[in-house]
Amino acid sequence: MGMKNPPVPHVAEAEILNEAHLSAKDMASMNAARENFEQLEAFIREALIPAIGGYRTELSSELEAKVMNVRVLSANFCWKHRHLGQMHDAREVRQ
């Protein structure tokens, strides 16, 4: 029992990207971003969510999901490469 008209697979166009490389300075910036995000996360969890009714509210659930998405999608601000940034001389990186 063969098919008269088998489905045609959809071929999507894709672009192959080169590897991304982070300098020590870039990684120092990611480390600083992680530290700032941790402060923002603490404020959201310790002050904002209790002020809007605790974790039972839809808004609180959305805020918690956004916080987790930032961590996951940023690979926690390139956590596995954090030591590269720590080796950079500049503690505060200015643009």
C-alpha positions in Angstrom: 0.0 0.0 0.0 2.0 2.9 -1.2 1.0 6.5 -0.9 -0.1 8.3 -4.0 1.3 11.7 -3.0 3.7 11.3 -0.1 4.1 14.5 2.0 6.9 16.8 0.9 9.3 17.7 3.7 9.6 21.4 4.4 13.1 22.6 4.0 13.9 25.8 5.9 16.7 28.1 5.0 19.3 28.3 7.7 22.5 30.3 8.3 25.5 28.6 9.8 27.0 30.9 12.4 30.6 31.1 13.4 31.6 30.3 16.9 31.3 33.2 19.3 34.4 34.2 21.4 34.3 36.2 24.5 37.3 38.2 25.6 38.2 38.5 29.3 36.8 42.0 29.3 33.5 40.7 27.8 33.4 38.0 30.4 34.1 40.5 33.2 31.0 42.4 31.9 28.9 39.2 32.0 30.1 38.6 35.6 29.0 42.2 36.5 25.7 41.6 34.8 25.2 38.4 36.8 25.9 40.3 40.0 23.4 43.0 39.1 20.8 40.5 38.1 21.2 38.7 41.4 20.4 42.0 43.2 17.4 42.5 40.9 16.2 38.9 41.5 16.5 39.3 45.2 14.4 42.5 45.1 11.8 40.8 43.0 11.6 37.8 45.3 11.9 39.5 48.6 10.1 42.8 48.1 8.1 43.0 45.0 6.4 39.6 45.0 5.3 39.8 48.6 4.0 43.4 47.9 1.8 42.2 45.1 0.2 39.3 47.0 2.8 36.6 47.1 3.3 33.7 44.8 -0.4 33.0 44.4 -0.9 35.8 41.9 -0.6 35.5 38.1 1.8 38.5 38.0 4.1 36.8 40.6 4.1 33.6 38.6 5.0 35.6 35.4 7.8 37.5 37.2 9.3 34.2 38.6 9.1 32.7 35.1 10.9 35.7 33.6 13.6 35.5 36.2 14.2 31.8 35.5 14.1 32.4 31.7 16.9 35.0 32.0 19.1 32.6 33.9 18.4 29.7 31.6 18.6 31.6 28.3 21.8 33.4 29.2 23.4 30.2 30.6 23.4 32.2 33.9 25.4 34.9 32.2 28.0 32.4 30.9 28.6 30.9 34.3 30.9 28.2 33.1 33.3 30.8 31.7 33.2 33.1 34.8 36.8 32.6 35.7 38.0 34.1 32.4 36.4 37.4 33.5 37.8 37.1 37.0 41.3 37.0 35.4 40.6 40.3 33.7 42.4 43.1 35.5 39.4 45.5 35.5 36.9 45.0 38.2 34.6 47.6 36.8 34.4 47.6 33.1 33.4 50.9 31.4 32.4 51.3 27.9 
